[in-house]
Amino acid sequence: MMLLCTQFASAVKLTLQKTIEMANDSSLTAFRYRNMCQASYWQYVSFRAGRLPSLSLHLTPASYNRYMTQRYDSENNIDVFRQQQMFSAAGSLEVAQNFDLLGGSFYLETGLEYMRNFGANSFTQFSSVPVRLGYRQSLIGFNAFKWERKIEPLKFEKAKKELAYNMEAVSEQAVGYFFALALAQAEHRLAEENVASSDTLYAIAERRFRIASISKAELLTLELDRVNARNTLENARIALKRAMFSLATYLGMDKNSEIELELPARPDITVIPSETALSMAKANNPTLLGHRQTILEWERELSRAKTESRFNASVNASVGFNQVADRLSGAYRDPLRQDIVAVQLTVPLVDWGVRKGKVNMARNNLNVSEIAARQEELTVEEDILMTLSDYNARQKLIASAAEALDLAEMAYGQTMQRFIIGKADLNTITLSLQRRQEASKNYISALQNFWLSHYKIRRLTLYDFDRGLPIVDALEL
């Protein structure tokens, strides 16, 4: 509608949309939020990597032992201590794959060991495991893999939506800074006009006073208005500088930048169905997703506590080949079958209620989390409905404020002409000027409140109603 600024020779021109884009791209707040999301991204990458096969190399390059050990002397039928020296080295290569459904791991490995004994009975041996395939898992224990598959993707989804939520909050802050400067520039412009107008009125009043058309008191009142107008202009200049400094700092611009703002056009009337807004909030709001994550985490802890309150059994079974020989080539010749099966049991007998207490604590925490999630959902619903109500009212107020501004400007122009020709008194022109200034500030405030409501709805729902798309879909991580 108008440019609200003093005309600077090299001013940076900003629209509201450009201001929001710069805030999301260059502000320190946006940079911090992006880095927070990157940390969650790499955590999710680590989780995904854990679902893929892993390849590990285990090495013991050198091990030397010299010690006294107990041995049986068959000739004298007694036990004796004898010195023993041994050098050994070992290495193995293992491929492992987690099996999320059961919570165990398959593994395939190959290995080689070397041993050299020194002394009277020195000898060398190689022991090889050309290949061994096995599986290990807890039979009745807690399956951490299953819960990771539920929680980790939700955590990453929440992190992405938290980033979108925070970036919309950045947009809201940018709107606040933008209109704070717009209002300061409007007040500065009006103060300049007020100074010019008061000078004109005082000059006219002096001529009328000389012909005794007005009283001395009226002339002094106009002179007082002129002095007050200059004081108001100086205060407006200070406020303008402060608002411009704040916006430039927030956008990462040079703090001494001169900024020229262009107010956005009057927005089109938009109707947002409350059912759609509530549905989008339930699906996208990161606070609600955070409660879902907390509920899953406490369900996991309850499952863990219940599992650990019972006996536990684990198994490690493998089948492969093994051979021992004095030479390396012999260690891989005619390998023998190697079967290993190990079952372990852990049975709690007496724990004085420790395990039962953990189960009850996890169950109570789960109940608290579910109640908190419901309360938060109701709070978000209330906030959305109130914001939608404000949003609809703000659209009507903009039209009303724009109409009031047009009327106030026309009325002031007519009143000024009447005053110049002597058909309007001092009170009338002063009141008309005040109404014009108030209408201008009300229009800017109406725009500000509308755009704040607009971006608050976007933040609460993470949905772009103008384009009909979730905001997360257009987000660059």
C-alpha positions, 0 to 999 in steps of 0.5 A, a space after each residue: 500500500 505504501 512505503 513506510 520509511 524515510 528515503 535513504 540513499 542506499 537503503 536495503 528494501 525488504 518485503 515481509 516474505 523476504 524478511 522471513 526468508 532471510 530469517 530462516 536462512 541467516 539468523 543465528 536462531 535458525 542455524 542453532 535449530 538446524 544443528 539440533 536437527 542434524 544431531 538427531 539425523 546422525 543418530 537415526 543414521 546410526 540406528 539404520 546402520 545398526 540394521 545392516 550387516 557389520 564386519 569386524 576384525 579382532 586381533 591379538 597381534 602378540 601375547 607373551 607369558 612367562 610364569 610358574 604353573 602347576 604340573 603333575 609329575 607322574 614319575 614321583 606322583 606329585 604336583 610340582 611348579 614348573 616355569 613356562 614360556 609361551 608366545 601367541 597371536 590370534 585373529 578373527 574376522 566376523 560378519 554379524 547381522 541383527 535379527 530384530 524379530 527375535 532380538 538375536 544375532 546371526 554371525 559368520 566368522 573365520 579365525 586363526 591362532 598361533 601358539 609357541 611354547 619355549 623350554 625343554 618341550 618347545 613346540 609350535 601349533 596353529 589352530 584354525 576355524 575356517 568357517 563357523 556359522 552361529 546364532 546367539 540370543 536371549 530366549 525369554 529376555 528383553 528384545 531391545 531391537 524390537 523397541 528400537 524399530 518402533 522408537 528410533 524412526 519416531 524420534 527422527 520424525 519428531 526431530 524433523 517436525 521440531 525443526 519445522 516447528 522451530 523455523 515457523 517460530 523464527 518466522 513469527 519472530 521475524 514478523 514481530 521485528 518486521 512490523 515493529 520497524 514498520 510501526 516505528 517508521 510509520 510513527 517517524 514519518 507521521 512525526 515528520 509530517 506533524 512537524 511540517 504541519 505544525 510549522 504551516 499551522 503556526 505560520 498561518 496562525 501568525 498571520 491571523 494573529 496580526 489581523 486579530 483573527 485568533 487570540 494570543 492563547 491560540 497562537 501560543 497553543 500552536 507554538 507549543 504544538 510545534 515544540 512538542 512535534 519536534 520532541 516527538 520527532 526526536 523520540 521517533 527517530 530514536 525508536 526507529 534506530 532501535 527497531 532497525 538495529 534489532 531487525 538487522 541483528 536478527 537477520 544477520 545483516 550489518 547492524 548499521 544497515 538502513 532498511 526500507 520496508 514495504 508493507 504487504 498487500 491486504 491479504 485475501 479472505 481465507 477460510 481454514 476448516 477447524 477439523 482440518 487444522 485439528 487433524 493436521 496438528 494431531 499428525 504433525 505437532 512435535 509436542 504430541 509426537 514427543 508424548 507418543 515417544 515418551 509413551 513408547 519408551 515407558 512401554 519399553 521400560 515396562 516390558 523390560 521390567 516384566 521380562 527381568 522379573 522372570 527367569 532368563 534364558 539365553 542360547 549361543 549355538 554354532 556349527 563350523 570346522 576346526 583343525 590344529 596342526 604344527 604347520 600353517 598349511 596343515 591347520 587348513 587341511 581336513 578340518 574337523 566338524 565343530 559344534 557348540 551349543 551353550 544355554 544359560 539360565 538366570 533364575 531370581 530367587 529372592 530380591 525382596 520386591 526389587 523387581 516388582 517395584 520396578 514393574 509397578 514404577 514403570 506402569 505408573 510412569 506409563 499411566 502418567 505419560 498417557 494422562 499428560 499426552 491427553 492433557 497436552 492434546 486438549 491444550 493444543 486443540 484449544 490453542 488452535 481453535 482460539 488462534 483460528 478464531 483470532 485469524 478469522 477476526 483479524 482478516 475482517 479487522 484489516 479491511 476495517 482498518 484500511 477503510 478507516 485509514 482511507 477515511 481519516 486521510 481524506 478527512 484530514 486533507 479536507 480539514 486542512 483545506 478548511 483550516 487554511 481558508 479559515 473555516 475550521 478551528 484549531 481543535 478540529 484540525 488537531 483532532 483530525 490529525 490525531 485520528 489520521 495518525 491513530 488510523 495509520 498505526 491501527 492499520 499496521 497493527 492489524 496487519 501485524 496481528 493477522 500475520 502473527 496468527 497466520 504463522 502461529 497456525 502454521 506452527 501449530 499444525 505444520 501445514 501450509 494451507 495456502 499450498 495444501 502441503 505439509 511444511 515438513 515436505 518442503 523442509 531442507 535438512 
